[in-house]
Amino acid sequence: MALACAIRYSDRPFVQPLQAKASSMTDVGGITAEQLRSYIERIERLEEEKAELAANVREVYAEAKANGFDTKVMRQVLKLRKMDANDRAEQESLLDLYLHALGMAPDFAPADPTA
């Protein structure tokens, strides 16, 4: 008896038959077939959920872009928010150092007090 589990990747169904042999395949090479099938099916469900979440994220970015936000900058902000404060400060310091070394850093000289 064959069961079919469908996974959708980019709206193309991929069907893979799973063999369900209750008594003869319960333990093969130290692997329980039902346990393996359970893991595979759980992973398939999680992959489907992940694809749905990714689609939702794309929709939010599209909505933000439609309202005039720069999505590249939003992605950078999200990346920075995920970072530890110390890691972020170290990265900013290194960036500043590299920009100065390449002559690309803006010079923020103090204003001339005599002017």
N, C-alpha and C positions, 0 to 999 in steps of 0.2 A: 504494500500500500504506500503510495507516494503522496507526500504533502507538499504544497507549493507555498513558498514564502516570497512575497514580492518586495523588492527594495526599489525605491525611486531615486535615481540620480539624474538631475537635469531633465525631469519629466520623461525619462525613458525607463520603463520597467525592466528590471533584471530579475528573472525568475529562476530560482535554483531549487530543484527537487530535493527534499529531505526524505530519506528512507526511514520508515518507522517499523522496525522489526522488534517487537516487544521482548520476546523470550530469547531469540538466538543472538541478539546484539546487545544484550544488557551489559556485558563486560568483555571488551576486546582489548587485549594488550594492557590491561590495568586501567583502561578508560571506560567509564560508564557512559553508554550512548545517550541515555536520557539526560544526564548531567551536562554532557557536551552540547546536546541539542538545546538545553535550557540556556546555557551561556551564549550560544550563537544567536538564538532568538532574542535574548535581552539586548545584545549588542546591536542587532538589526533595528529593534525598536528605538534604541538610543540614537542610532545614526539618523533615523527618520526624524526624531525630535530635534536633533542638531540641525538638520537641513531646514526644518520649519523655523527654528530660531534664527538661523542665518538669513532667511528670507525676511523675517520681521525686522532684523537689524538693517538690512538694505532698504526696507520701506521707510524706516525712521531717518536714515541718511538722505533719502530722496526727498522726504518732506522737509527736512532742514535745509537742503539745497534749494528747494522751491521757495523757501522763505528768506533766501539770501545769505545763508551761512556757508562758510567755506568748509567743506567736509574734510579736506586734508588737514586743516588746522584742528578741527574737532577730533580727528583721530590722534593727532599729536597730544592734545589735551588729555584724552583718555589714557594714552600711554603714560604720560607724566603722572596722572592721578593714581595709576596702579603701582608706581614706583615708591619705594621707601624714601623718606625725606633726605636721609644721608646719601643714598645712591643718586638721587636727583641733584643734590648740591654738588656732588663729585663730578657728575656728568656735565653740569653747567660750567663748573670750574675748568674742566678739561676742554670743553668747547671754546671758552673764552681764551684759554692759553693757545689753542691751535689757531684760532682766528688772529690773535696778536702775532703769532709766529709767521703767518702768511700775509700779514699786513692788511687783513680784511676787517679788523675790529674797528668800530667807530671810536674816534677820539673824543672823549668827553672831558676836554680841558675846562678847568674852571673859568668862568667869565672874568674878563679883565676888570678888576675893581676900579681902575682909573677912568674907564670909559663912561 
